[in-house]
Amino acid sequence: MKEAFLDTNLFIRYFTNDDPRKADRVERLLEDAARGRVRLVTADLVIAEIVWVLESAYELTRKEIAPMVDSILSTPGITVTNGEIVSRAIRIYEEQGVDFVDAFVVATMEKLNIQDLFSYDRKHLSKMPRIRRVEP
């Protein structure tokens, strides 16, 4: 079976439909993956970029973005590197109101059972339960 990597811009075209022809082509590609005709892979870093683009360029809210990321994670035929951490991170991002990258850090810490975090970020990381932010 053919395997290919999905870049950020394909997801952006699909989610925003800002170029309907490209969005339709991406939809067909996703359907091919769901039917087992192609195996698609993307990275956790691509997900972070998707979140950033949708927030900054398209001014979407966390409540709008989270289901989009969930749809990537649940689409048959798509593998996301560190998908388990991405899934937890998107919940933290949506529910705690922190940046996605900070949420990803917290989700990674949870998976590794690490509680202490050296950081100067008081705005987001200080309000995270079960994480103890420490300044060196």
C-alpha positions in Angstrom: 0.0 0.0 0.0 1.2 3.5 -0.8 2.2 5.6 2.1 2.5 9.4 2.1 3.0 12.3 4.5 0.4 15.1 4.9 1.6 18.7 5.3 -0.2 21.4 7.2 -1.6 23.3 4.2 -3.7 20.3 3.0 -5.5 20.3 6.3 -5.9 24.1 6.3 -7.5 23.9 2.7 -9.8 21.1 3.9 -10.9 22.7 7.1 -11.4 26.3 5.8 -12.5 25.5 2.3 -10.8 28.7 1.2 -9.9 27.0 -2.1 -12.8 24.7 -2.8 -11.0 22.8 -5.6 -8.1 22.0 -3.3 -10.4 21.2 -0.4 -12.3 18.7 -2.7 -9.0 17.0 -3.7 -8.0 16.7 -0.1 -11.4 15.2 0.8 -10.9 12.6 -1.9 -7.5 11.8 -0.5 -8.9 11.4 3.0 -11.6 9.1 1.5 -9.0 7.0 -0.2 -7.2 6.7 3.2 -10.4 5.7 4.9 -11.0 3.0 2.3 -7.5 1.6 2.7 -6.1 2.7 -0.7 -3.4 4.9 0.9 -1.8 5.2 4.3 -1.3 8.8 5.4 1.0 10.0 8.1 1.4 13.4 9.7 3.4 14.7 12.6 2.5 16.2 16.0 4.4 19.3 14.8 2.0 19.6 11.8 -0.9 19.6 14.3 0.7 22.4 16.3 1.1 24.4 13.1 -2.6 23.7 12.1 -3.7 25.0 15.5 -1.5 28.1 15.2 -2.7 28.9 11.6 -6.3 28.4 12.4 -6.0 30.7 15.5 -3.8 33.4 14.0 -4.8 33.6 10.3 -8.4 32.4 10.5 -9.2 33.6 14.0 -11.0 30.4 15.0 -11.6 29.6 18.7 -10.4 26.6 20.7 -14.0 25.2 20.6 -13.8 25.4 16.8 -10.3 24.0 16.4 -10.5 21.1 18.8 -13.0 19.1 16.8 -10.9 19.6 13.7 -7.9 18.1 15.4 -10.1 15.3 16.8 -11.2 14.5 13.2 -7.6 14.1 12.1 -6.9 11.8 15.0 -10.0 9.7 14.3 -9.8 9.5 10.5 -9.1 5.9 9.4 -6.0 5.6 7.4 -4.2 8.6 9.1 -1.5 8.1 11.6 -0.3 11.0 13.7 3.1 10.7 15.4 2.5 10.9 19.2 -1.2 10.8 18.5 -2.0 9.8 22.1 -0.2 12.9 23.4 -1.8 15.1 20.7 -5.2 13.8 21.8 -4.5 14.7 25.4 -3.0 18.0 24.5 -6.0 19.1 22.5 -8.2 18.5 25.5 -5.9 20.5 27.8 -5.7 23.3 25.1 -9.5 23.4 24.9 -10.4 23.0 28.5 -7.6 24.9 30.3 -7.2 27.8 27.8 -3.4 27.4 27.4 -1.5 27.5 24.1 -1.4 24.2 22.2 2.4 23.9 22.6 2.1 24.3 26.4 -0.7 21.8 26.4 1.6 19.4 24.4 4.3 19.9 27.0 1.9 19.1 29.9 0.5 16.1 28.0 4.1 14.8 27.5 4.9 15.3 31.1 1.8 13.4 32.2 2.7 10.5 29.9 6.2 10.4 31.4 4.9 10.9 34.9 6.9 14.1 35.4 5.5 16.7 37.7 8.2 19.4 37.9 8.7 21.8 35.0 11.4 24.4 34.9 9.9 27.4 33.2 9.4 31.2 33.5 6.0 30.9 31.9 3.7 32.1 34.7 0.7 32.9 32.4 -0.2 29.4 31.3 1.9 26.8 33.1 1.3 28.0 36.6 -2.4 27.2 36.3 -2.0 23.6 35.2 -3.1 21.1 37.8 -0.6 18.4 38.8 2.3 20.4 37.3 4.7 22.2 39.5 6.3 25.1 37.7 9.7 25.9 39.1 12.0 28.8 38.2 15.7 27.8 38.2 
